[in-house]
Amino acid sequence: MAYGRWKCNFPLLLITACGLSSIPASAGVITQPGDSTTCCGVYDTGTTLFLLPAEGNTFSSLASGAQTLTFGNTLVSALVPSSWATWSSPPNSESSTPAVAYDPAISDTLTLSQPVAIFGFELEPADFGTHSYTVDYYNGSTLLGSITIGVEGNAGARLFAQEVSGNLINKVTVGGDSSDGFAMANLRFALSSSTSVPEPGSGVLILLGGALASFRLFGRKNKA
């Protein structure tokens, strides 16, 4: 199987976030964007969307109002199908042509500045074939829930979304076996049953520093 290569030079986006504390919780898995939740109605309309930067920009955090999501790696924004070849279609995803965040690493840790009752995103590996991905949801060091799915890299994106009660989510880890990394789309959250913010989500990206960061994507699947 041949693989494509994309090069780009764009500004590095950086925002900082802080962690929060803990108590016991129960958890439930949301399997599709149209599923109902306990706290917030239907998942894709009862949660707030983090908006991604324009195609080709690098970033390490996203913000929506007072909420900040910080990644352990530097990601690159892409669009399906122009710079990311495939995605799945409804009901498994919100759209077959989303904006996506490409993470070149095998794993990553995502940190939320405010704890949330729901956090989720769609994921597709960079390599074709089925690859196992596990997403763990934490409050501090307390594991609240875990989702493992075998995800097909050719139009097989799946939703990884967790709802909790009691103890809330402030950290998420993502790990899989695709050596060329993975992409995430439609990253969403809801604070709690009383404070969740409905659509439209108004994600804000804050640009710090004027230097250009050079970033090279390797190993994305061939679009042929």
C-alpha positions as CSV (number, residue, x, y, z in Angstrom):
1,M,0.0,0.0,0.0
2,A,1.4,3.4,-1.0
3,Y,1.1,6.4,1.3
4,G,0.8,10.1,0.6
5,R,2.9,12.9,2.1
6,W,1.8,16.4,2.8
7,K,4.1,19.3,3.9
8,C,3.1,22.6,5.3
9,N,4.4,25.6,7.2
10,F,1.9,27.4,9.4
11,P,1.8,29.3,12.8
12,L,1.9,27.3,15.9
13,L,-1.2,27.8,18.1
14,L,-0.7,27.4,21.8
15,I,-3.0,27.8,24.8
16,T,-2.4,26.6,28.4
17,A,-4.8,24.8,30.7
18,C,-5.0,23.6,34.3
19,G,-6.2,20.4,35.9
20,L,-9.0,19.9,38.5
21,S,-10.0,17.5,41.3
22,S,-12.1,14.3,42.1
23,I,-15.1,12.2,43.7
24,P,-16.6,8.6,42.7
25,A,-18.7,8.4,39.5
26,S,-20.8,6.2,37.2
27,A,-20.2,6.2,33.4
28,G,-22.0,5.4,30.1
29,V,-20.8,5.1,26.5
30,I,-22.4,7.1,23.7
31,T,-22.0,5.1,20.5
32,Q,-23.4,7.5,17.8
33,P,-23.9,11.2,17.4
34,G,-27.7,10.9,17.5
35,D,-27.8,9.0,20.8
36,S,-29.7,10.5,23.7
37,T,-27.8,11.4,26.9
38,T,-28.9,11.4,30.6
39,C,-28.0,15.1,31.2
40,C,-28.0,16.9,27.9
41,G,-30.5,15.6,25.4
42,V,-29.2,14.3,22.1
43,Y,-25.4,14.1,22.0
44,D,-24.6,16.2,18.9
45,T,-27.1,19.0,19.7
46,G,-26.8,19.0,23.5
47,T,-23.1,19.4,23.6
48,T,-20.6,22.2,22.7
49,L,-18.3,21.8,19.7
50,F,-14.7,22.9,19.7
51,L,-14.1,24.6,16.3
52,L,-10.8,23.7,14.5
53,P,-8.5,26.2,12.8
54,A,-8.3,26.6,9.1
55,E,-6.9,23.7,7.0
56,G,-3.2,23.3,7.4
57,N,-2.7,25.2,10.7
58,T,-0.8,23.6,13.6
59,F,-2.2,23.8,17.1
60,S,-1.8,22.3,20.6
61,S,-5.0,23.6,22.2
62,L,-8.6,24.7,21.5
63,A,-10.9,26.9,23.4
64,S,-14.7,27.4,23.6
65,G,-15.7,30.2,26.0
66,A,-14.1,29.5,29.4
67,Q,-13.3,25.9,28.4
68,T,-9.8,25.0,27.1
69,L,-8.8,21.6,25.7
70,T,-5.0,21.1,25.7
71,F,-3.3,18.3,23.7
72,G,0.0,16.6,24.6
73,N,1.1,16.8,21.0
74,T,1.1,19.3,18.2
75,L,-1.8,18.6,15.7
76,V,-2.5,19.8,12.2
77,S,-6.0,20.7,10.9
78,A,-7.1,19.0,7.7
79,L,-10.3,18.6,5.6
80,V,-12.0,15.5,4.2
81,P,-11.4,14.7,1.4
82,S,-8.8,17.4,0.3
83,S,-6.1,16.7,2.8
84,W,-7.5,13.7,4.8
85,A,-8.7,11.0,2.4
86,T,-11.8,9.4,4.1
87,W,-14.3,9.5,6.9
88,S,-17.4,7.5,7.9
89,S,-20.9,8.7,7.2
90,P,-24.0,9.2,9.4
91,P,-25.2,7.5,11.7
92,N,-21.6,6.6,12.7
93,S,-20.4,10.2,12.3
94,E,-21.9,13.7,12.0
95,S,-20.7,14.2,8.4
96,S,-18.6,12.3,5.8
97,T,-16.6,15.5,5.1
98,P,-15.6,17.0,8.4
99,A,-12.7,19.2,9.4
100,V,-10.3,16.9,11.3
101,A,-7.3,17.3,13.7
102,Y,-4.4,15.0,12.7
103,D,-2.3,13.7,15.5
104,P,0.9,12.2,14.2
105,A,1.7,10.2,17.4
106,I,0.5,6.7,18.5
107,S,-1.0,8.2,21.7
108,D,-1.9,11.5,23.3
109,T,-3.3,13.0,26.5
110,L,-6.0,15.6,26.4
111,T,-6.6,17.9,29.3
112,L,-9.8,20.0,30.0
113,S,-9.6,23.2,32.0
114,Q,-13.1,22.7,33.4
115,P,-14.4,19.2,34.3
116,V,-17.2,17.9,32.1
117,A,-20.1,15.4,32.3
118,I,-19.7,14.4,28.6
119,F,-16.6,14.4,26.4
120,G,-16.3,12.8,22.9
121,F,-14.9,12.9,19.4
122,E,-14.8,10.8,16.2
123,L,-11.6,9.0,15.4
124,E,-10.0,7.4,12.3
125,P,-6.5,5.9,12.1
126,A,-4.1,7.2,9.4
127,D,-3.4,3.7,8.1
128,F,-5.9,1.6,6.1
129,G,-7.0,-1.6,7.8
130,T,-8.6,-2.2,11.2
131,H,-6.7,-0.7,14.2
132,S,-7.6,-1.0,17.9
133,Y,-8.0,2.3,19.8
134,T,-8.6,2.8,23.5
135,V,-9.8,6.0,25.0
136,D,-9.7,6.3,28.8
137,Y,-11.6,9.0,30.7
138,Y,-10.2,10.3,34.1
139,N,-10.7,12.7,36.9
140,G,-7.1,13.2,38.0
141,S,-5.8,9.7,38.4
142,T,-9.2,8.2,38.9
143,L,-10.4,6.1,35.8
144,L,-14.1,6.9,35.1
145,G,-14.6,4.9,32.0
146,S,-12.8,3.3,29.0
147,I,-13.8,2.6,25.4
148,T,-12.0,0.2,23.0
149,I,-13.0,0.0,19.4
150,G,-11.4,-1.6,16.3
151,V,-11.6,1.2,13.8
152,E,-11.1,0.8,10.0
153,G,-8.8,3.4,8.4
154,N,-10.7,3.5,5.1
155,A,-14.0,5.4,5.8
156,G,-14.4,3.8,9.2
157,A,-14.3,6.7,11.7
158,R,-16.2,5.9,14.9
159,L,-17.4,8.0,17.9
160,F,-15.6,7.7,21.2
161,A,-17.9,9.5,23.7
162,Q,-18.4,9.0,27.5
163,E,-21.0,10.4,29.9
164,V,-20.3,10.4,33.6
165,S,-22.2,11.4,36.8
166,G,-20.7,12.4,40.2
167,N,-17.0,12.6,39.4
168,L,-16.5,14.6,36.2
169,I,-13.9,14.2,33.4
170,N,-10.9,16.5,33.2
171,K,-8.4,14.2,31.4
172,V,-8.6,11.8,28.5
173,T,-5.9,9.5,27.0
174,V,-6.0,8.1,23.5
175,G,-3.9,5.2,22.3
176,G,-3.9,2.9,19.3
177,D,-1.8,0.7,17.0
178,S,-1.6,2.9,13.8
179,S,2.0,3.9,13.6
180,D,1.2,6.9,11.4
181,G,-1.2,8.4,14.0
182,F,-4.9,9.2,13.8
183,A,-7.4,12.0,13.2
184,M,-10.1,13.4,15.4
185,A,-13.2,15.3,14.4
186,N,-16.2,16.9,16.1
187,L,-14.6,17.2,19.6
188,R,-17.5,17.9,22.0
189,F,-18.2,18.5,25.6
190,A,-21.0,19.2,28.1
191,L,-20.2,20.7,31.5
192,S,-23.1,19.1,33.5
193,S,-26.9,18.8,33.5
194,S,-27.3,22.3,34.8
195,T,-24.4,24.0,33.0
196,S,-24.1,22.4,29.6
197,V,-23.9,24.8,26.7
198,P,-26.1,23.9,23.6
199,E,-25.1,24.4,20.0
200,P,-23.9,26.4,18.2
201,G,-20.5,26.0,19.9
202,S,-18.3,29.1,19.5
203,G,-14.8,27.7,19.7
204,V,-12.1,30.3,19.9
205,L,-8.5,29.7,18.9
206,I,-5.8,32.0,20.5
207,L,-2.6,32.6,18.6
208,L,0.4,33.1,20.7
209,G,3.7,34.3,19.2
210,G,4.5,35.3,15.6
211,A,7.0,32.7,14.7
212,L,6.1,30.1,12.0
213,A,6.3,26.4,13.1
214,S,7.4,24.0,10.4
215,F,5.4,20.8,10.5
216,R,5.6,17.8,8.2
217,L,2.9,15.1,7.9
218,F,4.1,11.6,6.9
219,G,2.4,8.4,6.2
220,R,-1.2,9.5,5.4
221,K,-3.0,7.0,3.3
222,N,-3.0,7.4,-0.4
223,K,-6.2,9.1,-1.6
224,A,-6.1,7.2,-4.9
